[in-house]
Amino acid sequence: MKKIFNYKLILLVMVCFISKTTLAQTTANWTEKSAKEWADKGEWRNGFKTKLYAGIDYVEFAKQYHKNKAAWDKAFAYINNTKLDTVSPGKYLIDGDNVFSTITDANTKEYDKTMWESHRKYIDLHLMIRGKERIAVMNPATAVVTDQYDENKDVAHYDANTKGNYYIADQETLMIFFPQNAHRPVIHVDGYDKVKKLVIKIKVAQ
């Protein structure tokens, strides 16, 4: 009887420790250094091999992942376990309206034919299935709004002349855009007039 009680006590202590650790991670005061160290350690990967793009907001990634781990794990599992090159364009539910994907076949565009966008309700994960495109990223707080935020479409647009940082999106690079990351996708890369891409939407955790 005493041995059973000791086992239960040990189990209770372990559960409390795990819960305390999870809570500490969720409410952690992440810094750029600690968030990058966490991301580089790769405990979140669970077999996910694609690299993160150079401009990722590590602090926001760490915060959002720990606040909504189940949703992120489902998104990564979907990428890992789906033969994306065989999936037809369309919208696919992963976890209801919490996590869903859209696959598109699209023509890339010249820079002046693209536009800035940002979202408030959802985080965007962009991954090329076939081809390459350029994606620009900037902080919308520094830009002039041209189309006010539309809650139904979860999108706002900004002055096309706003400058940003530019990245090449390809099959080996995952782009993640949080509400503070306005982005300008589908910019033409020489040799790639048409692309097939995956966008996963993860609801922002408050």
N, C-alpha and C positions, 0 to 999 in steps of 0.2 A: 504493500500500500504506500509506504514511504517512498519507494523507488518510483512509483507511478506519479506521486505528487511532485517529486523532483523533476521528472521529465516534463510535466505540465508547466512547472515553474520556468524551466529552461526555455520551453517553447514560447511562453508568454514574454519572456525577456527578449527573445529573438524577434518576435513580432513587433514589440515596442521599439526595438532598435531600428528595424527596417522601416517602420512607419516614421520614426523621427528623422532618419536619414533622407527619406523621400521628401518629407515636409521641408527639411533644411535645403535640399536642392531646389525645390519649387520656389521657395521664398528667398533664395540666395541673392545677395547683392553682387551680381556678376560684374566683373570688369572685363575689358577687352582681353587682357592676359589670361584670366581664369577661364573665360568662355572659350577662347581659342585652344587652351590646353585641354579642356574637356572635349571639344570637337575633335582635336587631333588624336586623343586617346581612343576615340572610336567606339565607345561602349554602346552608342546609339545605333551603330551600323547593322548589327545582327545579320551579317553576310552581305550587306549593301556595299558595293565596291566603287561606284561612280564617285569621282572627286567633286568637291564643292568649288564653285567659281571664286575667283580671287577677291571679288568685292563683297562677299557675303557679310552681313551684320552678325558677327558671332554672338554678341551679347543677346540680341533679340532671338536668335536661334536657340540658345541655351534656355532662355526664359520660356519661350513658347513650347519647346520640346518637353520640359519638365512639368509644365502646367497641363499638357495634353498629350502625354506619352503614347497612350493607346492609339490616338488618331494618327500620329506621326509614324508609329510602327506599322500601322495598316497601309499607309501610303508607300513606305519603303518596301513592304512585302509585296504590294501590288506591282511595283516596278520590277522587283526581283523575280517574281513568279509568273509574269505575263509575257508571252511572246509578242511584244509590241509591234513588231514588223508585220504580223499577220492580222492585227486587229483593224477593223474597218473604222473610218472616221465616225465620230459620234460621241455622245455623253454616256458615261458609265458610272453607276453608283458604287462606291467602295464601302461607305458607312453612312447611308442616307444622305442628308444634306450637311453632315459634318465633314465628310471627305468624299469627293467625287473627281472623276477625271474627264477630260475632253481630248480627243485625238482629232487632229486636223491635217489635211493635205492643203498646203497653201503656196501661193506664189510669193517669193520674196519681193520687196519693193525698194525703190530708190529712197534715200533718206527723207527727202522732202514730201514723200507720199505716205510716210508713217506718222504716228502721233504718240505723245506721252500719255500714260494712264496710271492711275493708282487705285487701290481698293481699300476698304475699311473693314469689311466683314470677313474677308478671306485672304489667306496667304497663298501666293502663287508659287508652284514648283514647275519649272520649265525644263524639259529634257528633249533633245532632238532624237528622233527615231531614225531619220534618214536626212542627210544633207547638213548644211551649216547656215547660220544666220548671225548677224550682229545684233546685240541687244544693248541699248544705252540705259544707264541708271543714274538717277539724281534724287535729291531730297526735295519733295514737293513744297516744303515750307519756304524754299527759296525761289519758287516759280510763280508766274502769273496764271491764275485759273482762267481757262477759256470756256469750259463747260462745267458748271457747278456739279457737285457730287449728286449722282442719281442713286437713291437708296435701292430702288427696284433692280437696277442693273449692277449695283455695287461698283460704280466707276466714276472717276472725275478725269478731265483732260486739262492739259496745260499748254502754254505758249510754245509753239513748235520751234522757236528760236532759242529756247533754253538749252544751255550746254550741260553735258553730263559725261560720265565715264563710259567707255565702250568695251564690250567683251564679246569674244567669239563663243557662240553656243554650238556644241557638237554632241556626239553620242557619249562622250566620256565625261561630260561636265554637267552637273546639276546646278541650275540657277534657282535661287530662292529669294522671293521678293515679299517683304513685309509692308504694312501700310505706309511706313516712312520711306519706302523705296519705290518712287515712281519709275516706270520702265517704258522703253520704246522698242518693241520687238519687231521681228520680221524684216530687218534691214538687210539689203542684198549683200551677199559675199560673192566675189567673182567665181564663176563656175557652178554656182548653186542657185538656179532660177526657181526651183521648186523644192519644198521641204515637207517632211512629215514629222509632226511633233506632238509631244504629250504635255498637257498642262494639268496638274493636279491642284485642286482647291482644298485647303484645310481651313476650317473655321478658326478665326482668331480667338484665343483663350484670354479672358479678361482677368 
